[in-house]
Amino acid sequence: MDLADWTPPPLPPRIALDGRFARLEPLGPDHAEGLFDAFREDAEGAMWRYLPTGPFDSLAAYRAWLDTARLQHDPLHFAVRMRDGRLGGTLSLMRIAPASGSIEAGWLTYAPRLQRTPESTEALVLLMRWAFEAGYRRFEWKCDAANIPSRRAAERFGMSYEGIFRQATVVKGRNRDTAWFAAIDSEWPQLRAAFETWLAPENFDAAGRQRQPLGELTRPILVSRDPG
């Protein structure tokens, strides 16, 4: 493939990204208390199982981590603001490689109040939309191969499974095999249409429940990629 006319995209800026349900705000010191309050809903610390940090036993401990993380450019962390104004978690853009046009979503840290909500889905869509519209060629998702909910989420977002990196790293004293998923820029028009259909007001009933699952909208895209 000749890329003579392709221009490497910019680094992601520290700007808010607004959606219908969610707003992504560059992680800042004012987010610490609201995020820690959200994370306390997970009394058993299940949301931290596959992450290299957490759980945090005090606001001071979490603030210390946040004060370092918020200054980083890679990962570039965002706080997720929900429709009701509360904070629900964080996620990031990472492994940012403009020269090759590759970028990854990671560090998804969703409190119980954010899990399985329209905001949780739209938060990832906002990152993907920014990346492809900025000119990135490849959008990646990686997770612990044992993290079945994360692998299912990647496929729900229309990302192709690309294999397992065995014994890729060690996290909290445990071996981690890493599962790789990705979408590429030529697939973005179909994915964008699926996301827009899912996020449309008419896809939700009066109680806010989805009428058509996102997986039903992205499954044809996954099937069309299957060489078999």
C-alpha positions in Angstrom: 0.0 0.0 0.0 1.5 3.3 -1.1 1.3 6.0 1.6 2.9 8.8 -0.3 -0.1 11.0 0.2 -0.6 10.1 3.9 0.4 12.6 6.6 1.2 11.5 10.1 -1.5 12.7 12.5 -1.0 15.1 15.5 -0.6 14.1 19.1 -3.9 14.1 20.9 -4.4 17.5 22.7 -5.6 18.0 26.2 -9.1 19.0 25.3 -12.6 17.9 26.5 -14.5 15.6 24.1 -18.3 15.9 24.3 -20.9 13.3 23.4 -24.6 12.9 23.9 -24.3 10.9 27.1 -20.7 11.4 28.3 -18.1 14.1 28.4 -14.3 13.3 28.5 -12.3 15.8 30.5 -8.5 15.8 30.6 -7.6 14.3 34.0 -7.0 17.1 36.6 -6.6 17.6 40.3 -10.2 18.6 40.7 -11.3 15.1 39.6 -9.6 13.2 42.5 -12.4 13.4 45.1 -15.2 12.6 42.7 -13.4 9.7 41.2 -12.3 8.2 44.5 -16.0 8.5 45.6 -17.0 6.5 42.5 -14.4 3.9 43.0 -15.4 3.3 46.6 -18.6 1.7 45.2 -16.5 -1.3 44.3 -16.0 -2.5 47.8 -14.2 -5.7 46.8 -11.8 -4.0 44.3 -12.9 -6.1 41.4 -12.5 -3.3 38.8 -8.8 -3.2 39.6 -8.0 -6.9 39.0 -6.4 -6.6 35.6 -4.9 -3.1 36.1 -1.3 -2.5 37.3 -2.5 -0.1 40.0 -5.3 0.0 42.6 -7.3 -0.4 44.6 -6.6 2.7 46.6 -7.4 2.6 50.3 -7.6 6.4 50.8 -8.2 9.6 48.9 -4.6 10.7 49.6 -3.3 7.5 48.0 -5.5 8.0 44.9 -4.6 11.7 44.7 -0.9 10.8 44.7 -1.4 8.5 41.7 -3.6 11.0 39.9 -1.1 13.8 40.4 1.5 11.8 38.5 -0.8 10.4 35.9 -2.4 13.7 34.9 1.0 15.1 33.9 1.7 12.3 31.5 1.2 12.6 27.7 1.3 8.9 27.1 -1.0 7.6 28.6 -3.2 10.6 28.2 -5.8 10.1 30.8 -9.4 11.4 30.7 -12.1 11.5 33.4 -15.6 10.4 32.3 -18.3 12.8 33.3 -21.8 11.2 33.3 -25.1 12.8 32.3 -26.0 13.4 35.9 -22.8 15.4 36.4 -21.0 12.7 38.5 -17.7 11.3 37.6 -17.7 7.6 36.7 -14.2 6.6 35.9 -11.2 7.2 33.6 -9.7 5.9 30.4 -6.8 6.9 28.2 -5.2 7.2 24.9 -1.8 5.4 25.0 1.0 3.9 22.9 0.6 7.0 20.7 2.6 6.6 17.6 1.9 9.3 15.0 4.7 8.2 12.7 2.9 4.9 12.1 -0.6 6.2 12.7 -1.3 3.8 15.6 -3.0 4.6 18.9 -4.5 2.5 21.7 -7.3 2.9 24.2 -6.4 1.7 27.6 -6.5 2.1 31.4 -10.3 1.7 31.4 -11.1 2.2 35.1 -14.9 2.2 35.3 -16.7 2.4 38.7 -19.9 0.4 39.1 -22.0 3.5 38.4 -20.5 3.8 34.9 -20.4 0.1 34.0 -22.9 -1.1 31.4 -24.3 2.4 30.8 -24.6 4.5 27.6 -21.8 6.7 29.0 -19.4 3.8 29.3 -19.9 3.0 25.6 -19.8 6.5 24.3 -16.6 7.3 26.3 -14.7 4.8 24.1 -16.5 5.9 20.9 -15.4 9.5 21.6 -11.7 8.4 21.7 -12.1 6.3 18.6 -13.8 9.1 16.7 -11.1 11.6 17.7 -8.3 9.2 16.6 -9.7 8.3 13.1 -10.9 11.8 12.4 -7.4 13.1 13.3 -5.9 10.8 10.7 -4.8 7.7 12.7 -4.7 4.5 10.7 -5.1 2.0 13.5 -6.9 2.0 16.8 -5.9 -0.8 19.3 -7.4 -2.5 22.3 -5.3 -4.8 24.4 -6.3 -6.7 27.6 -5.3 -9.6 29.8 -6.3 -12.7 27.8 -8.1 -13.9 31.0 -10.3 -10.8 31.1 -13.2 -12.2 29.2 -15.5 -9.2 29.7 -12.9 -6.9 28.1 -12.4 -9.2 25.2 -16.1 -9.3 24.6 -16.2 -5.5 24.8 -13.6 -5.2 22.1 -15.6 -7.3 19.8 -18.8 -5.4 20.7 -17.0 -2.2 19.5 -16.3 -3.9 16.2 -12.6 -4.6 16.7 -10.9 -7.6 15.2 -9.2 -10.2 17.3 -5.5 -10.4 16.3 -4.1 -13.0 18.6 -2.4 -13.6 21.9 1.1 -12.4 23.0 2.0 -15.2 25.5 3.7 -14.2 28.7 3.8 -10.6 27.6 4.3 -9.1 31.0 3.8 -9.5 34.8 1.0 -7.6 36.6 0.7 -7.7 40.4 2.8 -10.8 40.6 0.7 -12.7 38.0 1.6 -13.7 34.4 -0.3 -11.8 31.8 -0.9 -13.1 28.3 -2.2 -10.2 26.2 -5.0 -10.4 23.7 -4.8 -7.9 20.9 -7.8 -6.3 19.0 -7.8 -3.4 16.5 -9.8 -1.5 14.0 -8.3 0.3 11.0 -9.2 3.5 9.2 -10.9 1.9 6.2 -13.4 0.3 8.6 -14.2 3.6 10.4 -17.1 4.7 8.1 -19.0 1.4 8.9 -18.2 1.6 12.6 -19.2 5.2 12.8 -22.5 4.4 11.3 -23.1 1.6 13.8 -22.1 3.9 16.7 -24.4 6.7 15.5 -27.3 4.3 15.1 -26.7 2.9 18.6 -26.4 6.4 20.2 -29.5 7.8 18.5 -32.3 8.8 20.9 -34.7 6.4 19.2 -32.5 3.5 20.2 -33.5 4.0 23.9 -36.8 3.6 25.6 -38.3 5.9 28.2 -36.4 4.1 30.9 -33.1 4.6 29.0 -32.8 0.9 28.0 -31.2 0.1 24.6 -33.6 -1.3 22.0 -30.8 -2.7 19.7 -27.5 -3.9 21.2 -24.3 -2.4 19.8 -23.0 -5.9 19.1 -25.9 -6.5 16.7 -24.8 -3.5 14.7 -21.1 -4.2 14.6 -21.3 -8.0 14.2 -21.8 -7.7 10.4 -18.6 -5.7 10.2 -16.7 -8.4 12.0 -18.2 -11.1 9.9 -17.3 -9.3 6.7 -13.6 -9.3 7.7 -13.6 -13.1 8.3 -11.5 -14.6 5.5 -13.4 -17.8 6.0 
